[in-house]
Amino acid sequence: MARMKFLCDADRCIECNACVTACKNEHEVPWGINRRRVVTLNDGKPGERSVSMACMHCTDAPCAAVCPVNCFYTTADAVVLHSKDLCIGCGYCFYACPFGAPQYPKVGNFGSRGKMDKCTFCAGGPEADGTKEEFEKYGNNRLAEGKLPLCAEMCSTKALLAGDSEVIAQIYKERVSRRGYGSGAWGWQTAYRESIAT
Amino acid sequence: MAKLVAQMRLIAGALALAFIVAISVSASAQQINPTADAVKEQQLLDQLKVIQGRVTIPDEKSGMLVHPAGREWRQFHTVTLKWIGGISIIGMLAVLVLFYLWRGPMRVKSGYSGINVLRFDGLERFVHWLTAVTFVILGVTGLNITFGRVLLLPWMGPEAFSAWSEWAKYSHNFLSFGFTLGVALMFVMWIGRNLPTAVDVEWLKQGGGMFDPTNSTHAPAYKFNAGQKILFWIIIVSSSAMIISGFMLMFPFYSGLTVGNMELAEIFHAVVGVLFVALIIGHIYLGTVGMEGAFGAMADGNVDLNWAKEHHSLWAKEEIQAAKVKGGAMRPAE
């Protein structure tokens, strides 16, 4: 089985936000929830870079560790998913997440923040693959159809890569050696305790 | 001739200047390569501990790109907190069991007189039980967030445990208002009798007679002895800490709170919370099995006159005086 990861090549990202839009449309994500976002660093200054960020599907995921009801699980492809039936909306996963990935449908915590929502690597949830229930709670299960996450698939500059760790790391390494520079695999050190040597 | 030399000198000077300028221009062109000279992740993390940028969506806190401190909070919540909570609560229970085996319940030495003295009126008892009931529910539902996954989830099963935890969370959030009201009323109602006085020094020197197994040490005290005053002030301070940090957690990211602030609020809430629970277990012990004749004070409000004379001698004197002034006798127990 593959070890699925995201890699955003910040030297290619043009902050078009198409990944954000594609994700929202593909999974019919409610208003106010952003499973993916583009963050611009050093905005307007020399060395400005944009990074598209969503759940990184960490190794030994912090969200899963702190969840009081243990609603997270990791698939055979190392994708971190959760059950909205078990989630109590406490918000602790957001405090533990280094990437700000968990999203909540309600702004306040008073009473409830609602069921947590986050990037599924287009791999759905615990329900049977491709069912209506799965789509309504988690969005499309593209992985079950043999497709990769839509955000990366339709990235116009191919900045955002999604797929098996070794494959995307190899692509990134080749790019860096050809063009002679690379700002690195953003978030990898924090999420996987390893980076890509270039 | 001299003119020519001067001209040549001028030309040489101009050439030298142009050369220097050219070198410096090419050097600075080499330094700034807008394509390759990017911000580096490790550099930002080393300098700032977080990577913060700008986003174009309304959720401004999502501009936090990488926040590795979440890993430290995770370590606290999953490991450190469990140790602090486990040691303080199980430790308190162990100390009380050992204390009970050694000391036994503190008896009323001269026996019951059969005469009742009103210790706490209806309002005092209502405020006490409002605070007490909400505290116990807040304590149990709060401990569930930290220990439930380890202690309850394995035998309840995921669905039942989630359903219980969701209701526990609702109770925790809503009952916080009752607890806040109870503590506020308690503060106003009892602060006057909880200010330190000279009598308290003597009480503390004798340890309140708590460590005398013969029951013959009885330090004088007014309505509240020094131990109760210390308890009162710890409760007021801890409750304030719990209420402030709790309201921060209930209204997350309100008015510019960052994820770092939220993590700190949770750490504060959890540590003070488990210590508070351990303290109140001690308070419950002394109010029930630990001391004979004490529970009535919070049940129907009455204590026996002899209990009052032994444990709160100066208060008993006040009460007897007051009864004489009114001209009535102290009421016998029914």
Interface residues (C-beta under 8 A of the other chain):
Chain A: A10 D11 N17 V20 G32 N34 R37 V38 V39 T40 L41 N42 D43 P46 G47 E48 R49 S50 V51 M53 P62 A65 V66 C67 P68 V69 N70 C71 S83 D85 L86 C87 I88 G89 C90 G91 Y92 F94 Y95 A96 C97 P98 F99 G100 G108 N109 F110 G111 S112 R113 G180 Y181 S183 G184 W186 G187 Q189 T190
Chain B: I32 P34 T35 A36 D37 A38 V39 K40 E41 Q42 L44 L45 I51 G53 R54 V55 T56 I57 P58 D59 K61 S62 G63 M64 L65 V66 H67 P68 A69 G70 R71 W73 R74 H77 T78 N144 I145 T146 G148 R149 L153 P158 E159 F161 S162 S165 E166 K169 Y170 N173 F174 L249 M250 F251 P252 V259 M262 E263 E266
